[in-house]
């Protein structure tokens, strides 16, 4: 069965919550339920944070969150792919690639000059895919503690 990419819809909330939790666990992160609610409401509001679903045989097997933001380097907003997760059993079937390519379609349609994302250096499995699709420009990310 081919992978189908759709927008996330209200009926996806329970499965999205499972996948989002697995994604956060992968990065050794936990968030309060209120943040799940806020993130979901942002996706459903069709605002800056958007979400797509990968479906196999009608079942939600992967998610991606992305957003557009202004840049000091371009006149048009750039597209940031913020979160990408595919359930373990579905990895290697093209779901991750299909989600990235679906975001690329949205970025092109919006006239965005760039689509970018980050991952941890040790995320070897994902980087095998990313290295086939995109170029890593060599930047290192720093997080300054504000709180």
N, C-alpha and C positions, 0 to 999 in steps of 0.2 A: 504494500500500500504506500503510495507516495506521501511525502510530508506536505502538509497544508499549513500555510501561515495565515493567521487571522488576527484581527484586533482582539485584545482581551475584552470580555464582556462580563456583565454582572454575575452571570451564572458560574463564572470561572473562579469566583472568590475562594471557595474551599480548597480547590486543587492548587491555585496560585499560592495560597498560604503555605501549603505543604512544600512546594518547590522553592518558594522564597526562604522558608526556614532551612531547607537543605543547603541552599546557596550560602546563607549566612553561616551555617555550621561549617561549611567547607573553609570559610575564611575565619574560623574561630571567633565568630561574632554572635552576640545575641542582642536583640532589640525588644523593647517593651511592646505589648500588644497595641498600645496607642500609636506607635510608629507604623505598625502593620496597617492599622486603620487609616492613618494619614497618607501613607504611600498609596494604598489602594484608592482612596478617595481622589488623590491627585491624578492617578491614571484614568479613573472613570470620568473625571471632569474634562477630559480632552484639553488640558492645559499644557504647560511646558513639559511635564513628565508624561511620557507616553509608553504604552506597553503593547507587545505583540505576543502571540502564542504559537508554538509549534504543535501541531496535532497529527497524530498517527492513528489511523482507523477511528477518528473522532475523539480520541483521548488526548488530553493536554499533557505533553511530555517535555516541554521546554518553554522558557520565558525569556524575554529581553525587555529592558527598560532603556529608554533613550530620551534625549532632550536636545533642543537647539538653544544656543546662547550666542550673544554678541562677542565679537573678538576685536581686539585692537589692531589686528593684522589684516582683517578683511572687511569689506563693506557688508557682506552678507553674513548671517549667523552660521556658525559651524555646528556640526552634529556630534554630540558626545554619546557614545554607547556606554551607558553606565553599568548595567548589570546584564549578565548572560548566564543562564543555567539550563542544562539539559539533564534529565534524570539519568542515573548510571546505566540502566538497562538499554537506553536509547542512544548512548554515545557511540559515535562511529557510523551512524546511519544517515548523516547529512543534516540533522536537525540544527546543529549549531551554525553550520554554513548557511543554511536556508534562513535562519533568523538574522544573521549578519547581512546577507544579501537583501533581505526585506527592508532592513533599516537603511541600507544604501539606496534602495529605490525611493524611500521617503526623503532621504537627504537630497538626492538628485531632483526630485519633484519640487522641493522647497528652494532649489537654487543654491544649496549649500556647497561651498568649495572644498569642504573637508569633513570626513567622518573619522573619528579616532576613538580609541579606548585604551584602557590600562589593564594589566593583570600582574599578579605576583610573579617574580622571577622564577620561582620553583613550580609554577603551574605548568608542568611539562606537557601534559596531555593537551590542554587548551592551546599552548604555544605551538604545537605541531600544526594545528589548523591555522592559527593566526599568522604564522610565518609563511604559509602558502597563500594567504589572502592579502596580506598587507606588509608594509615595511615598518620595522621598528626604528625610529629615528635616534635612539640612544639617550633619550632624556631620562633623568632619574627624578622621581617624585619625592618631595619632602612634605611632611605634615607638621605644622607648627602648632603646639598645644595652646588653645585659647581658653580652656576652662580648667 
